[in-house]
Amino acid sequence: MELTGILLRTTFMYFFIFLIMRLMGKREIGKLSVFDLVISIMIAEIAVIVIESTEKSMFLAIAPILLLVLIQIGIAFFSLKSRTLRTLFDGKPSVIIRDGHLNRKEMHKQRYNLDDLMLQLRENQVTEIADVELAVLESTGKLSVIKKEAGQASGEETGRSDESSNNDSYGKTEIRPKIRYENLPLPLILDGQVQDDNLEKVGKTRFWLKSELQNYEVDNFKNVFFCSIDHKGKLYVDKK
């Protein structure tokens, strides 16, 4: 009888947890943030306890799991409205490599060693740190890598030869755009709310942003659900 009870509880908890994970969103299936990982571990531990302890009521497992799901869904909902809340629970991306140079201070802060770095660089088909324009350690632990453009990675000699040829042909040096934003793409508007700190990072103002949005037939920030800027300075605008 005890074996039958365990098997029945296992079957029930399987379908119950499956349903719970679907309710919590597809984000749970991919790379987990620290917050998502904690919720998932707690749900798994509670499920194991109720399966093993057949003398305990199933309600003792279902109630705390439902509470955790409500907490997760509630925080996820309010995080959509507040970037501060998202940063608090999910953390912020960290720049590990910029223009071929390691950010050792940030690596030490994140307890991110060179072995981890080289492993994730190889996963991105990169073998030389000097070939990396920007590498960002995301809040999920994944390393996002942007390689230098062809001609940049070959070093200063190529740059000098290009400069001399450009001077001969056009009388002036061609200036290649460089990545200057830490988080790519950098959000400027989230659900109608202007992110003034990000505008300040790129050296722009609300007046500039409003002027640019007119090209997308937008005359009010509140009419924009999402707006971001990439490393080339190009805007992406999604209207409500």
ChimeraX commands (.cxc) that place a marker at each C-alpha (Angstrom):
marker #1 position 0.00,0.00,0.00 radius 0.5
marker #1 position 2.83,2.36,0.82 radius 0.5
marker #1 position 4.39,1.80,-2.63 radius 0.5
marker #1 position 1.03,2.43,-4.30 radius 0.5
marker #1 position 0.63,5.67,-2.36 radius 0.5
marker #1 position 4.12,6.85,-3.38 radius 0.5
marker #1 position 3.47,6.04,-7.05 radius 0.5
marker #1 position 0.13,7.84,-7.04 radius 0.5
marker #1 position 1.64,10.89,-5.32 radius 0.5
marker #1 position 4.54,10.89,-7.78 radius 0.5
marker #1 position 2.17,10.81,-10.76 radius 0.5
marker #1 position 0.03,13.59,-9.32 radius 0.5
marker #1 position 3.02,15.80,-8.45 radius 0.5
marker #1 position 4.49,15.29,-11.92 radius 0.5
marker #1 position 1.42,16.70,-13.66 radius 0.5
marker #1 position 0.92,19.34,-10.96 radius 0.5
marker #1 position 4.51,20.63,-11.23 radius 0.5
marker #1 position 4.28,20.51,-15.03 radius 0.5
marker #1 position 1.18,22.72,-14.88 radius 0.5
marker #1 position 2.85,25.07,-12.38 radius 0.5
marker #1 position 5.89,25.52,-14.61 radius 0.5
marker #1 position 3.66,26.37,-17.56 radius 0.5
marker #1 position 1.84,28.96,-15.45 radius 0.5
marker #1 position 5.14,30.51,-14.39 radius 0.5
marker #1 position 6.03,31.17,-18.03 radius 0.5
marker #1 position 8.46,29.91,-20.63 radius 0.5
marker #1 position 11.23,31.88,-19.01 radius 0.5
marker #1 position 11.55,29.04,-16.50 radius 0.5
marker #1 position 12.50,26.62,-19.28 radius 0.5
marker #1 position 15.51,28.62,-20.46 radius 0.5
marker #1 position 18.39,30.10,-18.53 radius 0.5
marker #1 position 17.33,30.73,-14.94 radius 0.5
marker #1 position 18.11,33.84,-12.96 radius 0.5
marker #1 position 19.00,33.45,-9.27 radius 0.5
marker #1 position 15.42,34.31,-8.31 radius 0.5
marker #1 position 13.93,31.73,-10.71 radius 0.5
marker #1 position 16.43,29.11,-9.57 radius 0.5
marker #1 position 15.51,29.57,-5.90 radius 0.5
marker #1 position 11.80,29.22,-6.67 radius 0.5
marker #1 position 12.39,26.09,-8.76 radius 0.5
marker #1 position 14.56,24.43,-6.10 radius 0.5
marker #1 position 12.04,25.15,-3.35 radius 0.5
marker #1 position 9.18,23.71,-5.41 radius 0.5
marker #1 position 11.20,20.59,-6.15 radius 0.5
marker #1 position 12.13,20.11,-2.47 radius 0.5
marker #1 position 8.52,20.49,-1.30 radius 0.5
marker #1 position 7.36,18.00,-3.95 radius 0.5
marker #1 position 9.93,15.41,-2.82 radius 0.5
marker #1 position 8.90,15.76,0.83 radius 0.5
marker #1 position 5.23,15.15,0.14 radius 0.5
marker #1 position 5.98,12.15,-2.13 radius 0.5
marker #1 position 8.14,10.47,0.52 radius 0.5
marker #1 position 5.89,11.31,3.49 radius 0.5
marker #1 position 2.74,9.41,2.59 radius 0.5
marker #1 position 1.26,10.06,6.03 radius 0.5
marker #1 position 1.11,13.80,5.31 radius 0.5
marker #1 position -1.76,15.43,3.50 radius 0.5
marker #1 position -1.22,16.50,-0.14 radius 0.5
marker #1 position -2.59,19.90,0.80 radius 0.5
marker #1 position 0.58,20.50,2.85 radius 0.5
marker #1 position 2.55,20.41,-0.40 radius 0.5
marker #1 position 0.10,22.06,-2.74 radius 0.5
marker #1 position -0.50,25.12,-0.52 radius 0.5
marker #1 position 3.16,26.25,-0.18 radius 0.5
marker #1 position 3.85,25.52,-3.87 radius 0.5
marker #1 position 0.88,27.66,-4.90 radius 0.5
marker #1 position 2.15,30.40,-2.60 radius 0.5
marker #1 position 5.58,30.29,-4.30 radius 0.5
marker #1 position 3.93,30.45,-7.71 radius 0.5
marker #1 position 1.87,33.48,-6.69 radius 0.5
marker #1 position 5.03,35.18,-5.39 radius 0.5
marker #1 position 6.89,34.43,-8.62 radius 0.5
marker #1 position 4.05,35.59,-10.89 radius 0.5
marker #1 position 3.46,38.70,-8.76 radius 0.5
marker #1 position 7.11,39.74,-8.81 radius 0.5
marker #1 position 7.37,38.98,-12.55 radius 0.5
marker #1 position 4.31,41.18,-13.20 radius 0.5
marker #1 position 5.60,44.14,-11.20 radius 0.5
marker #1 position 9.07,43.68,-12.71 radius 0.5
marker #1 position 7.55,44.38,-16.12 radius 0.5
marker #1 position 6.66,47.85,-14.83 radius 0.5
marker #1 position 9.80,48.57,-12.81 radius 0.5
marker #1 position 13.37,48.27,-14.06 radius 0.5
marker #1 position 14.60,48.82,-10.48 radius 0.5
marker #1 position 12.70,45.75,-9.31 radius 0.5
marker #1 position 14.05,43.70,-12.24 radius 0.5
marker #1 position 17.58,44.71,-11.36 radius 0.5
marker #1 position 17.01,43.84,-7.70 radius 0.5
marker #1 position 15.84,40.28,-8.41 radius 0.5
marker #1 position 17.64,39.45,-11.67 radius 0.5
marker #1 position 20.84,41.45,-11.25 radius 0.5
marker #1 position 22.65,43.56,-13.84 radius 0.5
marker #1 position 24.84,42.48,-16.75 radius 0.5
marker #1 position 28.58,42.99,-16.23 radius 0.5
marker #1 position 31.12,44.05,-18.85 radius 0.5
marker #1 position 33.98,41.53,-18.79 radius 0.5
marker #1 position 35.87,42.55,-21.97 radius 0.5
marker #1 position 35.87,45.92,-23.67 radius 0.5
marker #1 position 37.87,46.61,-26.84 radius 0.5
marker #1 position 40.06,43.54,-26.28 radius 0.5
marker #1 position 40.91,44.37,-22.65 radius 0.5
marker #1 position 39.83,42.39,-19.60 radius 0.5
marker #1 position 37.92,44.08,-16.81 radius 0.5
marker #1 position 39.69,42.32,-13.92 radius 0.5
marker #1 position 37.90,44.36,-11.27 radius 0.5
marker #1 position 34.49,43.23,-12.51 radius 0.5
marker #1 position 35.69,39.63,-12.88 radius 0.5
marker #1 position 36.82,39.65,-9.26 radius 0.5
marker #1 position 33.54,41.20,-8.15 radius 0.5
marker #1 position 31.52,38.51,-9.95 radius 0.5
marker #1 position 33.95,35.73,-8.89 radius 0.5
marker #1 position 34.37,34.92,-12.57 radius 0.5
marker #1 position 37.69,33.22,-13.33 radius 0.5
marker #1 position 39.72,32.97,-16.53 radius 0.5
marker #1 position 38.83,29.31,-17.07 radius 0.5
marker #1 position 35.13,30.20,-17.13 radius 0.5
marker #1 position 35.85,33.07,-19.50 radius 0.5
marker #1 position 37.90,31.03,-21.96 radius 0.5
marker #1 position 35.30,28.24,-21.93 radius 0.5
marker #1 position 32.48,30.61,-22.83 radius 0.5
marker #1 position 34.61,32.42,-25.42 radius 0.5
marker #1 position 35.25,29.09,-27.16 radius 0.5
marker #1 position 31.50,28.42,-27.11 radius 0.5
marker #1 position 31.15,31.69,-29.03 radius 0.5
marker #1 position 33.83,30.60,-31.55 radius 0.5
marker #1 position 36.36,33.06,-30.16 radius 0.5
marker #1 position 39.94,32.03,-29.36 radius 0.5
marker #1 position 41.62,35.40,-28.84 radius 0.5
marker #1 position 40.53,37.99,-26.28 radius 0.5
marker #1 position 41.98,40.68,-28.56 radius 0.5
marker #1 position 39.32,39.79,-31.16 radius 0.5
marker #1 position 36.49,40.76,-28.79 radius 0.5
marker #1 position 34.94,44.22,-28.98 radius 0.5
marker #1 position 32.57,43.63,-26.09 radius 0.5
marker #1 position 31.79,40.67,-23.81 radius 0.5
marker #1 position 28.95,40.98,-21.32 radius 0.5
marker #1 position 28.22,38.50,-18.52 radius 0.5
marker #1 position 24.43,38.36,-18.40 radius 0.5
marker #1 position 22.40,37.95,-15.21 radius 0.5
marker #1 position 21.77,34.32,-16.22 radius 0.5
marker #1 position 25.52,33.58,-16.29 radius 0.5
marker #1 position 25.68,33.46,-20.09 radius 0.5
marker #1 position 28.46,35.41,-21.81 radius 0.5
marker #1 position 27.30,37.55,-24.74 radius 0.5
marker #1 position 30.16,38.27,-27.13 radius 0.5
marker #1 position 30.42,40.89,-29.87 radius 0.5
marker #1 position 33.44,40.37,-32.10 radius 0.5
marker #1 position 35.45,43.12,-33.67 radius 0.5
marker #1 position 34.69,43.89,-37.28 radius 0.5
marker #1 position 36.96,42.54,-40.00 radius 0.5
marker #1 position 40.11,44.60,-40.08 radius 0.5
marker #1 position 39.88,45.78,-36.48 radius 0.5
marker #1 position 41.14,42.54,-34.91 radius 0.5
marker #1 position 44.34,42.55,-36.97 radius 0.5
marker #1 position 45.79,45.31,-34.82 radius 0.5
marker #1 position 47.10,48.81,-35.11 radius 0.5
marker #1 position 49.04,48.19,-38.29 radius 0.5
marker #1 position 45.89,47.57,-40.29 radius 0.5
marker #1 position 44.35,50.64,-38.73 radius 0.5
marker #1 position 47.31,52.75,-39.81 radius 0.5
marker #1 position 47.28,51.42,-43.35 radius 0.5
marker #1 position 43.55,52.05,-43.61 radius 0.5
marker #1 position 44.05,55.54,-42.28 radius 0.5
marker #1 position 46.75,56.37,-44.78 radius 0.5
marker #1 position 44.70,55.03,-47.70 radius 0.5
marker #1 position 41.65,56.97,-46.57 radius 0.5
marker #1 position 43.70,60.14,-46.25 radius 0.5
marker #1 position 45.06,59.69,-49.77 radius 0.5
marker #1 position 41.67,58.96,-51.30 radius 0.5
marker #1 position 39.42,61.36,-49.45 radius 0.5
marker #1 position 41.67,63.78,-47.68 radius 0.5
marker #1 position 40.38,62.73,-44.26 radius 0.5
marker #1 position 40.41,59.76,-41.91 radius 0.5
marker #1 position 37.43,57.40,-41.89 radius 0.5
marker #1 position 36.12,57.05,-38.36 radius 0.5
marker #1 position 34.60,53.68,-37.55 radius 0.5
marker #1 position 31.80,53.68,-34.99 radius 0.5
marker #1 position 32.81,52.07,-31.72 radius 0.5
marker #1 position 30.63,50.37,-29.14 radius 0.5
marker #1 position 30.16,52.67,-26.18 radius 0.5
marker #1 position 27.20,51.15,-24.42 radius 0.5
marker #1 position 27.65,48.65,-21.62 radius 0.5
marker #1 position 24.32,46.85,-21.98 radius 0.5
marker #1 position 23.31,46.03,-25.52 radius 0.5
marker #1 position 20.73,46.90,-26.59 radius 0.5
marker #1 position 20.25,49.69,-24.09 radius 0.5
marker #1 position 16.57,50.36,-23.25 radius 0.5
marker #1 position 15.54,54.00,-23.44 radius 0.5
marker #1 position 11.78,53.58,-22.90 radius 0.5
marker #1 position 10.05,50.78,-21.00 radius 0.5
marker #1 position 6.26,50.69,-21.04 radius 0.5
marker #1 position 6.02,54.43,-21.65 radius 0.5
marker #1 position 8.59,55.33,-18.98 radius 0.5
marker #1 position 11.77,57.07,-20.15 radius 0.5
marker #1 position 14.97,55.58,-18.69 radius 0.5
marker #1 position 16.84,58.81,-17.94 radius 0.5
marker #1 position 19.88,57.00,-16.53 radius 0.5
marker #1 position 20.37,55.16,-19.83 radius 0.5
marker #1 position 19.90,58.36,-21.80 radius 0.5
marker #1 position 22.66,59.88,-19.70 radius 0.5
marker #1 position 24.94,56.91,-20.44 radius 0.5
marker #1 position 24.72,57.54,-24.18 radius 0.5
marker #1 position 25.03,61.29,-23.76 radius 0.5
marker #1 position 21.51,62.09,-24.99 radius 0.5
marker #1 position 18.53,64.03,-23.66 radius 0.5
marker #1 position 14.74,63.64,-23.65 radius 0.5
marker #1 position 14.56,66.38,-26.30 radius 0.5
marker #1 position 16.81,64.32,-28.59 radius 0.5
marker #1 position 14.77,61.18,-27.94 radius 0.5
marker #1 position 11.47,62.92,-28.65 radius 0.5
marker #1 position 12.92,64.33,-31.86 radius 0.5
marker #1 position 14.06,60.87,-32.98 radius 0.5
marker #1 position 10.69,59.32,-32.15 radius 0.5
marker #1 position 8.97,61.73,-34.52 radius 0.5
marker #1 position 10.60,59.74,-37.34 radius 0.5
marker #1 position 8.50,56.79,-36.10 radius 0.5
marker #1 position 5.30,58.90,-35.95 radius 0.5
marker #1 position 5.39,59.03,-32.17 radius 0.5
marker #1 position 4.64,62.30,-30.39 radius 0.5
marker #1 position 4.32,61.03,-26.81 radius 0.5
marker #1 position 6.60,58.78,-24.76 radius 0.5
marker #1 position 3.56,57.05,-23.27 radius 0.5
marker #1 position 2.69,55.68,-26.70 radius 0.5
marker #1 position 5.90,53.62,-26.77 radius 0.5
marker #1 position 5.98,50.17,-25.19 radius 0.5
marker #1 position 9.70,49.59,-25.80 radius 0.5
marker #1 position 12.52,51.63,-27.29 radius 0.5
marker #1 position 16.19,50.69,-27.34 radius 0.5
marker #1 position 19.44,51.81,-28.94 radius 0.5
marker #1 position 22.14,49.49,-30.28 radius 0.5
marker #1 position 25.91,49.89,-30.49 radius 0.5
marker #1 position 25.58,51.67,-33.84 radius 0.5
marker #1 position 23.19,54.24,-32.42 radius 0.5
marker #1 position 20.16,52.83,-34.22 radius 0.5
marker #1 position 16.80,52.96,-32.46 radius 0.5
marker #1 position 14.30,50.15,-32.17 radius 0.5
marker #1 position 10.76,51.33,-31.41 radius 0.5
marker #1 position 7.74,49.21,-30.55 radius 0.5
marker #1 position 4.57,51.26,-30.21 radius 0.5
marker #1 position 1.61,50.39,-28.01 radius 0.5
marker link #1:1,2 radius 0.2
marker link #1:2,3 radius 0.2
marker link #1:3,4 radius 0.2
marker link #1:4,5 radius 0.2
marker link #1:5,6 radius 0.2
marker link #1:6,7 radius 0.2
marker link #1:7,8 radius 0.2
marker link #1:8,9 radius 0.2
marker link #1:9,10 radius 0.2
marker link #1:10,11 radius 0.2
marker link #1:11,12 radius 0.2
marker link #1:12,13 radius 0.2
marker link #1:13,14 radius 0.2
marker link #1:14,15 radius 0.2
marker link #1:15,16 radius 0.2
marker link #1:16,17 radius 0.2
marker link #1:17,18 radius 0.2
marker link #1:18,19 radius 0.2
marker link #1:19,20 radius 0.2
marker link #1:20,21 radius 0.2
marker link #1:21,22 radius 0.2
marker link #1:22,23 radius 0.2
marker link #1:23,24 radius 0.2
marker link #1:24,25 radius 0.2
marker link #1:25,26 radius 0.2
marker link #1:26,27 radius 0.2
marker link #1:27,28 radius 0.2
marker link #1:28,29 radius 0.2
marker link #1:29,30 radius 0.2
marker link #1:30,31 radius 0.2
marker link #1:31,32 radius 0.2
marker link #1:32,33 radius 0.2
marker link #1:33,34 radius 0.2
marker link #1:34,35 radius 0.2
marker link #1:35,36 radius 0.2
marker link #1:36,37 radius 0.2
marker link #1:37,38 radius 0.2
marker link #1:38,39 radius 0.2
marker link #1:39,40 radius 0.2
marker link #1:40,41 radius 0.2
marker link #1:41,42 radius 0.2
marker link #1:42,43 radius 0.2
marker link #1:43,44 radius 0.2
marker link #1:44,45 radius 0.2
marker link #1:45,46 radius 0.2
marker link #1:46,47 radius 0.2
marker link #1:47,48 radius 0.2
marker link #1:48,49 radius 0.2
marker link #1:49,50 radius 0.2
marker link #1:50,51 radius 0.2
marker link #1:51,52 radius 0.2
marker link #1:52,53 radius 0.2
marker link #1:53,54 radius 0.2
marker link #1:54,55 radius 0.2
marker link #1:55,56 radius 0.2
marker link #1:56,57 radius 0.2
marker link #1:57,58 radius 0.2
marker link #1:58,59 radius 0.2
marker link #1:59,60 radius 0.2
marker link #1:60,61 radius 0.2
marker link #1:61,62 radius 0.2
marker link #1:62,63 radius 0.2
marker link #1:63,64 radius 0.2
marker link #1:64,65 radius 0.2
marker link #1:65,66 radius 0.2
marker link #1:66,67 radius 0.2
marker link #1:67,68 radius 0.2
marker link #1:68,69 radius 0.2
marker link #1:69,70 radius 0.2
marker link #1:70,71 radius 0.2
marker link #1:71,72 radius 0.2
marker link #1:72,73 radius 0.2
marker link #1:73,74 radius 0.2
marker link #1:74,75 radius 0.2
marker link #1:75,76 radius 0.2
marker link #1:76,77 radius 0.2
marker link #1:77,78 radius 0.2
marker link #1:78,79 radius 0.2
marker link #1:79,80 radius 0.2
marker link #1:80,81 radius 0.2
marker link #1:81,82 radius 0.2
marker link #1:82,83 radius 0.2
marker link #1:83,84 radius 0.2
marker link #1:84,85 radius 0.2
marker link #1:85,86 radius 0.2
marker link #1:86,87 radius 0.2
marker link #1:87,88 radius 0.2
marker link #1:88,89 radius 0.2
marker link #1:89,90 radius 0.2
marker link #1:90,91 radius 0.2
marker link #1:91,92 radius 0.2
marker link #1:92,93 radius 0.2
marker link #1:93,94 radius 0.2
marker link #1:94,95 radius 0.2
marker link #1:95,96 radius 0.2
marker link #1:96,97 radius 0.2
marker link #1:97,98 radius 0.2
marker link #1:98,99 radius 0.2
marker link #1:99,100 radius 0.2
marker link #1:100,101 radius 0.2
marker link #1:101,102 radius 0.2
marker link #1:102,103 radius 0.2
marker link #1:103,104 radius 0.2
marker link #1:104,105 radius 0.2
marker link #1:105,106 radius 0.2
marker link #1:106,107 radius 0.2
marker link #1:107,108 radius 0.2
marker link #1:108,109 radius 0.2
marker link #1:109,110 radius 0.2
marker link #1:110,111 radius 0.2
marker link #1:111,112 radius 0.2
marker link #1:112,113 radius 0.2
marker link #1:113,114 radius 0.2
marker link #1:114,115 radius 0.2
marker link #1:115,116 radius 0.2
marker link #1:116,117 radius 0.2
marker link #1:117,118 radius 0.2
marker link #1:118,119 radius 0.2
marker link #1:119,120 radius 0.2
marker link #1:120,121 radius 0.2
marker link #1:121,122 radius 0.2
marker link #1:122,123 radius 0.2
marker link #1:123,124 radius 0.2
marker link #1:124,125 radius 0.2
marker link #1:125,126 radius 0.2
marker link #1:126,127 radius 0.2
marker link #1:127,128 radius 0.2
marker link #1:128,129 radius 0.2
marker link #1:129,130 radius 0.2
marker link #1:130,131 radius 0.2
marker link #1:131,132 radius 0.2
marker link #1:132,133 radius 0.2
marker link #1:133,134 radius 0.2
marker link #1:134,135 radius 0.2
marker link #1:135,136 radius 0.2
marker link #1:136,137 radius 0.2
marker link #1:137,138 radius 0.2
marker link #1:138,139 radius 0.2
marker link #1:139,140 radius 0.2
marker link #1:140,141 radius 0.2
marker link #1:141,142 radius 0.2
marker link #1:142,143 radius 0.2
marker link #1:143,144 radius 0.2
marker link #1:144,145 radius 0.2
marker link #1:145,146 radius 0.2
marker link #1:146,147 radius 0.2
marker link #1:147,148 radius 0.2
marker link #1:148,149 radius 0.2
marker link #1:149,150 radius 0.2
marker link #1:150,151 radius 0.2
marker link #1:151,152 radius 0.2
marker link #1:152,153 radius 0.2
marker link #1:153,154 radius 0.2
marker link #1:154,155 radius 0.2
marker link #1:155,156 radius 0.2
marker link #1:156,157 radius 0.2
marker link #1:157,158 radius 0.2
marker link #1:158,159 radius 0.2
marker link #1:159,160 radius 0.2
marker link #1:160,161 radius 0.2
marker link #1:161,162 radius 0.2
marker link #1:162,163 radius 0.2
marker link #1:163,164 radius 0.2
marker link #1:164,165 radius 0.2
marker link #1:165,166 radius 0.2
marker link #1:166,167 radius 0.2
marker link #1:167,168 radius 0.2
marker link #1:168,169 radius 0.2
marker link #1:169,170 radius 0.2
marker link #1:170,171 radius 0.2
marker link #1:171,172 radius 0.2
marker link #1:172,173 radius 0.2
marker link #1:173,174 radius 0.2
marker link #1:174,175 radius 0.2
marker link #1:175,176 radius 0.2
marker link #1:176,177 radius 0.2
marker link #1:177,178 radius 0.2
marker link #1:178,179 radius 0.2
marker link #1:179,180 radius 0.2
marker link #1:180,181 radius 0.2
marker link #1:181,182 radius 0.2
marker link #1:182,183 radius 0.2
marker link #1:183,184 radius 0.2
marker link #1:184,185 radius 0.2
marker link #1:185,186 radius 0.2
marker link #1:186,187 radius 0.2
marker link #1:187,188 radius 0.2
marker link #1:188,189 radius 0.2
marker link #1:189,190 radius 0.2
marker link #1:190,191 radius 0.2
marker link #1:191,192 radius 0.2
marker link #1:192,193 radius 0.2
marker link #1:193,194 radius 0.2
marker link #1:194,195 radius 0.2
marker link #1:195,196 radius 0.2
marker link #1:196,197 radius 0.2
marker link #1:197,198 radius 0.2
marker link #1:198,199 radius 0.2
marker link #1:199,200 radius 0.2
marker link #1:200,201 radius 0.2
marker link #1:201,202 radius 0.2
marker link #1:202,203 radius 0.2
marker link #1:203,204 radius 0.2
marker link #1:204,205 radius 0.2
marker link #1:205,206 radius 0.2
marker link #1:206,207 radius 0.2
marker link #1:207,208 radius 0.2
marker link #1:208,209 radius 0.2
marker link #1:209,210 radius 0.2
marker link #1:210,211 radius 0.2
marker link #1:211,212 radius 0.2
marker link #1:212,213 radius 0.2
marker link #1:213,214 radius 0.2
marker link #1:214,215 radius 0.2
marker link #1:215,216 radius 0.2
marker link #1:216,217 radius 0.2
marker link #1:217,218 radius 0.2
marker link #1:218,219 radius 0.2
marker link #1:219,220 radius 0.2
marker link #1:220,221 radius 0.2
marker link #1:221,222 radius 0.2
marker link #1:222,223 radius 0.2
marker link #1:223,224 radius 0.2
marker link #1:224,225 radius 0.2
marker link #1:225,226 radius 0.2
marker link #1:226,227 radius 0.2
marker link #1:227,228 radius 0.2
marker link #1:228,229 radius 0.2
marker link #1:229,230 radius 0.2
marker link #1:230,231 radius 0.2
marker link #1:231,232 radius 0.2
marker link #1:232,233 radius 0.2
marker link #1:233,234 radius 0.2
marker link #1:234,235 radius 0.2
marker link #1:235,236 radius 0.2
marker link #1:236,237 radius 0.2
marker link #1:237,238 radius 0.2
marker link #1:238,239 radius 0.2
marker link #1:239,240 radius 0.2
view
